[in-house]
């Protein structure tokens, strides 16, 4: 990403949230309140009017055509991914985790929303300053909760441990970390560094929910149903995928850092959990990304 501009991926997901919330077929799948927060972020970026135009019934086909030309089912995948993560975080809070840390938060709304619902817990967002500047404007303008803390840090230059030192984070309290849509942009060595940091930070134990690409049949890190156009777009955005993890290797990978897998979700899991019960199992979903919920014991 550019030093002076928010992440293109963060902006895309915010736009997808608003777009799907205005589609009667799937609006109920957007987390409650998420579209309103995302709309405020897009408005700060002067991008809300574009999404509103594409949300108009007469122009919705244009956005759908663009999705089919890149990664069919990607927008809905984003929403169901967020639903699954939110379910995991709510369970962690109910089972004793007292703080939630969102790494590379982008314009995600989970901490903004849950911090109001769980005033006794601590919520922390860490993100690149270029993206977080707009996020803070959104939160402050809408009256973000006092238990929500923003930390601006470029994690390519600052260790996660250092970013969290001396602030709201308490190593002695159980925590749940969220790392959504980030690890695929890191090398294998950098991913290992993130999990080394998590093990050091979670002295009281806790959980981590993260997303990671599964290798495509040709070994590349990519959505399995992506079109050739995607490679060119990622190159243009300077946000290429750099790593992947197969589900067969996930358990061994986590054990290296003192974690064990609690649950794993891929496209088929999201379809069965959120689409099939309402008779929408035939909707297209992007394939090739896993969501993993893992746990570490106190040390």
C-alpha positions as CSV (number, residue, x, y, z in Angstrom):
1,X,0.0,0.0,0.0
2,X,1.1,3.6,-0.5
3,X,2.3,5.5,2.5
4,X,-0.2,8.3,2.1
5,X,-3.3,6.4,1.2
6,X,-5.5,3.8,2.9
7,X,-5.2,0.2,1.8
8,X,-7.1,-0.6,-1.4
9,X,-8.3,-3.9,0.1
10,X,-9.7,-2.1,3.2
11,X,-11.6,0.3,0.9
12,X,-12.9,-2.5,-1.3
13,X,-14.3,-4.5,1.7
14,X,-15.9,-1.3,3.1
15,X,-17.6,-0.7,-0.2
16,X,-18.7,-4.4,-0.4
17,X,-20.3,-4.1,3.0
18,X,-22.3,-1.1,2.0
19,X,-23.2,-2.6,-1.4
20,X,-24.4,-5.9,0.0
21,X,-26.4,-4.2,2.8
22,X,-28.5,-2.6,0.0
23,X,-29.2,-5.8,-1.8
24,X,-32.4,-7.3,-0.5
25,X,-31.3,-10.9,-1.4
26,X,-28.4,-10.9,1.0
27,X,-28.7,-7.8,3.2
28,X,-29.5,-9.9,6.3
29,X,-26.0,-11.5,6.0
30,X,-24.2,-8.2,6.7
31,X,-23.4,-7.9,10.4
32,X,-25.8,-5.5,12.1
33,X,-24.5,-1.9,12.1
34,X,-21.5,-2.7,9.9
35,X,-22.8,-0.9,6.8
36,X,-23.4,2.3,8.6
37,X,-19.9,2.5,10.0
38,X,-18.4,1.6,6.6
39,X,-20.5,4.3,4.9
40,X,-19.0,6.8,7.3
41,X,-15.5,5.7,6.4
42,X,-16.2,5.8,2.7
43,X,-17.7,9.3,3.1
44,X,-14.5,10.5,4.7
45,X,-12.7,9.1,1.6
46,X,-15.2,10.7,-0.8
47,X,-16.0,7.3,-2.1
48,X,-19.6,6.8,-0.7
49,X,-21.3,8.4,-3.7
50,X,-19.7,5.8,-6.1
51,X,-21.0,2.9,-4.0
52,X,-24.4,4.5,-3.8
53,X,-24.6,4.8,-7.6
54,X,-23.6,1.2,-8.0
55,X,-26.1,0.1,-5.4
56,X,-28.9,1.5,-7.5
57,X,-31.0,-1.4,-9.0
58,X,-30.3,-0.1,-12.5
59,X,-26.5,-0.2,-12.1
60,X,-26.1,-3.1,-9.7
61,X,-25.3,-5.3,-12.7
62,X,-22.1,-3.3,-13.3
63,X,-20.7,-4.2,-9.9
64,X,-21.8,-7.8,-10.3
65,X,-20.1,-8.0,-13.7
66,X,-16.9,-6.7,-12.3
67,X,-17.0,-9.3,-9.6
68,X,-17.6,-12.1,-12.1
69,X,-14.6,-10.8,-14.1
70,X,-12.3,-11.1,-11.1
71,X,-13.3,-13.4,-8.3
72,X,-16.9,-14.7,-8.5
73,X,-18.6,-14.6,-5.1
74,X,-15.9,-12.5,-3.5
75,X,-18.2,-9.9,-1.9
76,X,-20.4,-12.4,-0.3
77,X,-17.3,-14.3,0.9
78,X,-16.1,-11.2,2.7
79,X,-19.4,-10.9,4.6
80,X,-19.6,-14.5,5.6
81,X,-16.0,-14.4,6.6
82,X,-16.8,-11.5,8.9
83,X,-19.9,-13.3,10.3
84,X,-17.8,-16.4,11.2
85,X,-15.1,-14.3,12.8
86,X,-17.6,-12.4,14.8
87,X,-19.2,-15.6,16.1
88,X,-15.8,-16.7,17.2
89,X,-15.0,-13.5,19.0
90,X,-18.3,-13.4,20.8
91,X,-17.7,-16.9,22.0
92,X,-14.2,-15.9,23.3
93,X,-15.7,-13.0,25.2
94,X,-18.3,-15.2,26.7
95,X,-15.7,-17.7,27.8
96,X,-13.4,-15.3,29.6
97,X,-11.3,-13.3,27.1
98,X,-11.2,-9.7,28.4
99,X,-9.5,-8.0,25.5
100,X,-9.8,-8.1,21.7
101,X,-7.0,-7.0,19.5
102,X,-7.6,-6.4,15.7
103,X,-4.3,-6.5,13.8
104,X,-4.5,-4.6,10.4
105,X,-8.0,-3.6,11.1
106,X,-8.6,-1.6,8.0
107,X,-12.2,-0.4,7.9
108,X,-13.6,-3.4,9.7
109,X,-16.3,-2.5,12.2
110,X,-16.2,-5.4,14.7
111,X,-14.3,-3.5,17.4
112,X,-16.4,-0.3,16.9
113,X,-19.6,-2.3,17.3
114,X,-18.7,-4.7,20.1
115,X,-16.9,-2.2,22.2
116,X,-20.3,-0.6,22.9
117,X,-21.9,-3.9,23.6
118,X,-19.1,-5.2,25.9
119,X,-18.0,-2.1,28.0
120,X,-16.1,-4.3,30.4
121,X,-13.7,-5.6,27.8
122,X,-10.8,-3.8,26.2
123,X,-10.7,-3.4,22.4
124,X,-7.6,-2.4,20.5
125,X,-7.1,-1.7,16.8
126,X,-3.6,-1.7,15.2
127,X,-3.2,-0.5,11.7
128,X,-1.0,1.5,9.3
129,X,-1.3,5.2,9.9
130,X,-2.5,6.0,6.4
131,X,-5.6,3.8,6.9
132,X,-6.2,4.4,10.5
133,X,-6.3,8.2,10.1
134,X,-9.6,7.8,8.3
135,X,-10.9,5.2,10.7
136,X,-10.3,7.4,13.7
137,X,-12.1,10.2,12.1
138,X,-15.1,7.9,11.6
139,X,-15.0,6.6,15.1
140,X,-14.5,10.0,16.8
141,X,-17.2,11.6,14.7
142,X,-19.7,8.9,15.7
143,X,-18.7,8.7,19.4
144,X,-16.5,5.6,19.6
145,X,-16.7,3.9,23.0
146,X,-14.1,4.7,25.7
147,X,-12.9,1.1,25.8
148,X,-11.8,1.2,22.2
149,X,-8.1,2.2,21.6
150,X,-6.4,3.0,18.3
151,X,-2.7,2.3,17.7
152,X,-1.1,3.6,14.5
153,X,1.8,1.4,13.6
154,X,3.5,0.2,10.4
155,X,4.0,-3.4,11.3
156,X,6.5,-3.8,8.5
157,X,8.8,-1.6,10.6
158,X,7.5,-2.0,14.1
159,X,7.2,-5.3,16.0
160,X,3.7,-6.2,17.2
161,X,5.1,-6.6,20.7
162,X,6.5,-3.1,20.6
163,X,3.3,-1.6,19.2
164,X,1.3,-3.0,22.1
165,X,3.8,-2.1,24.8
166,X,3.0,0.6,27.3
167,X,-0.6,1.0,26.3
168,X,-4.0,-0.5,26.9
169,X,-2.9,-4.1,26.2
170,X,-2.5,-6.3,29.3
171,X,-0.4,-9.4,28.8
172,X,-1.7,-10.9,32.1
173,X,-5.3,-10.9,30.7
174,X,-6.7,-13.5,28.3
175,X,-7.1,-12.1,24.9
176,X,-8.4,-12.8,21.4
177,X,-6.5,-11.5,18.4
178,X,-8.1,-11.1,15.0
179,X,-5.9,-11.1,11.9
180,X,-8.2,-10.9,8.9
181,X,-7.1,-10.5,5.4
182,X,-3.5,-9.7,6.3
183,X,-1.3,-12.9,6.4
184,X,-1.5,-13.5,2.6
185,X,0.4,-10.3,2.0
186,X,3.3,-11.5,4.2
187,X,6.1,-13.9,3.4
188,X,6.2,-17.3,5.3
189,X,9.0,-15.9,7.5
190,X,6.9,-12.8,8.3
191,X,3.9,-14.9,9.1
192,X,6.1,-17.0,11.5
193,X,7.2,-13.7,13.2
194,X,3.5,-12.8,13.8
195,X,2.8,-16.0,15.6
196,X,6.0,-15.8,17.6
197,X,4.8,-12.4,18.7
198,X,1.3,-13.7,19.6
199,X,2.8,-16.5,21.8
200,X,4.9,-13.9,23.6
201,X,2.0,-11.5,24.0
202,X,-0.6,-14.0,25.2
203,X,1.0,-14.9,28.5
204,X,-2.3,-15.7,30.0
205,X,-3.3,-17.8,27.0
206,X,-6.1,-16.9,24.7
207,X,-7.3,-17.2,21.1
208,X,-6.5,-16.0,17.6
209,X,-8.8,-16.1,14.6
210,X,-7.1,-15.5,11.3
211,X,-7.6,-15.9,7.6
212,X,-5.1,-17.5,5.3
213,X,-5.0,-18.6,1.7
214,X,-5.0,-22.2,0.7
215,X,-2.6,-23.1,-2.1
216,X,-4.3,-23.2,-5.5
217,X,-3.9,-26.5,-7.5
218,X,-0.9,-25.0,-9.3
219,X,0.7,-24.1,-5.9
220,X,0.1,-20.3,-6.1
221,X,-1.4,-18.2,-3.3
222,X,-4.7,-17.2,-4.9
223,X,-8.4,-17.6,-4.8
224,X,-9.1,-20.9,-6.6
225,X,-11.8,-19.4,-8.8
226,X,-10.0,-16.2,-9.6
227,X,-9.7,-15.0,-13.2
228,X,-6.4,-14.0,-14.9
229,X,-7.5,-10.3,-14.4
230,X,-6.9,-10.6,-10.7
231,X,-3.2,-11.0,-11.0
232,X,-2.9,-7.8,-12.9
233,X,-5.1,-5.9,-10.4
234,X,-3.1,-7.1,-7.4
235,X,0.1,-6.0,-9.1
236,X,-1.4,-2.6,-9.9
237,X,-2.5,-2.2,-6.2
238,X,1.0,-3.3,-5.0
239,X,-0.8,-5.9,-2.8
240,X,0.2,-9.3,-4.2
241,X,-0.4,-12.5,-2.2
242,X,2.9,-13.9,-0.8
243,X,2.0,-16.9,1.3
244,X,-0.5,-19.7,1.7
245,X,-1.2,-22.6,4.1
246,X,-2.9,-25.9,3.3
247,X,-5.4,-27.2,5.8
248,X,-3.4,-30.4,6.2
249,X,-0.4,-28.4,7.4
250,X,-2.4,-26.0,9.6
251,X,-2.3,-28.1,12.7
252,X,1.5,-28.6,12.5
253,X,2.1,-25.0,11.8
254,X,0.1,-23.8,14.9
255,X,1.8,-26.4,17.1
256,X,5.2,-24.8,16.4
257,X,4.0,-21.7,18.2
258,X,2.1,-23.3,21.0
259,X,-1.4,-23.1,19.5
260,X,-4.0,-25.8,18.8
261,X,-6.8,-25.6,16.3
262,X,-10.4,-25.2,17.6
263,X,-12.2,-24.7,14.3
264,X,-11.6,-24.2,10.7
265,X,-13.9,-22.8,8.0
266,X,-13.6,-22.7,4.2
267,X,-16.2,-22.0,1.6
268,X,-18.1,-25.2,2.2
269,X,-18.3,-24.4,5.9
270,X,-19.6,-20.8,5.3
271,X,-22.1,-22.1,2.8
272,X,-23.5,-24.7,5.2
273,X,-23.5,-22.4,8.2
274,X,-25.0,-19.2,6.7
275,X,-26.5,-19.9,3.3
276,X,-28.0,-23.4,3.4
277,X,-30.4,-22.9,6.3
278,X,-32.2,-20.1,4.3
279,X,-32.3,-21.9,1.0
280,X,-29.5,-19.9,-0.6
281,X,-26.9,-22.7,-0.9
282,X,-26.7,-22.1,-4.6
283,X,-25.2,-18.6,-4.2
284,X,-21.6,-18.3,-5.6
285,X,-18.8,-18.0,-3.0
286,X,-15.1,-17.3,-3.6
287,X,-13.0,-20.4,-2.9
288,X,-9.4,-20.7,-1.6
289,X,-9.4,-18.8,1.8
290,X,-9.6,-20.5,5.2
291,X,-10.6,-18.9,8.5
292,X,-8.9,-20.6,11.5
293,X,-9.7,-20.3,15.2
294,X,-6.9,-21.4,17.4
295,X,-6.2,-21.4,21.2
296,X,-3.1,-21.1,23.3
297,X,-2.7,-22.2,27.0
298,X,-1.2,-19.9,29.7
299,X,2.5,-20.1,30.0
